[in-house]
Amino acid sequence: MDVIVATRRERDAPRSGDLLDLALNTADRATGKRLSDQNIRNQILTFMVAGQETSAGVMAFALHFLSTYSDVVERIRVHATGNRP
């Protein structure tokens, strides 16, 4: 991640609008100071981990819900198969 941050900071390329680009080009309004490479790395990693945990939580809830409500599973199966057995 450090290499990616350093490479993106050094290159003279148009803005891409992704999260890394926003972090690299954001400055504190009061001081004008930009985020350090280490801070950017930590923020990006936090977003990646948080996104993974959120997805895992949704999957666990969905599987629990489906295991609890067999009638819903059957309706999903019928819809997905086009009423085929």
C-alpha positions, 0 to 999 in steps of 0.5 A: 500500500505504501508503494501505491500511495507514494507512486500516486503522489509522485506521478503527474496524472489527471485526477481519477476521483477514487478514494486514494485520489481524494485522500491525496488531494485533500487538505485541512481547511484551517492549516492547509496541511495535506494528509501524510502517506502513513495516514492515507495508508491507514485510512484506506486499509480501514475502509478495506477492512470495514467493507469486508466485515460489513459484507461478511455480516450481511452474508451471515444475516442473509444465511441465517434468515434463509435457514429460518424461513424455508418458505422464502427459500422456496419462493426464491428457488421458484423465481430463480428457476422460472418455476422449474423443479 
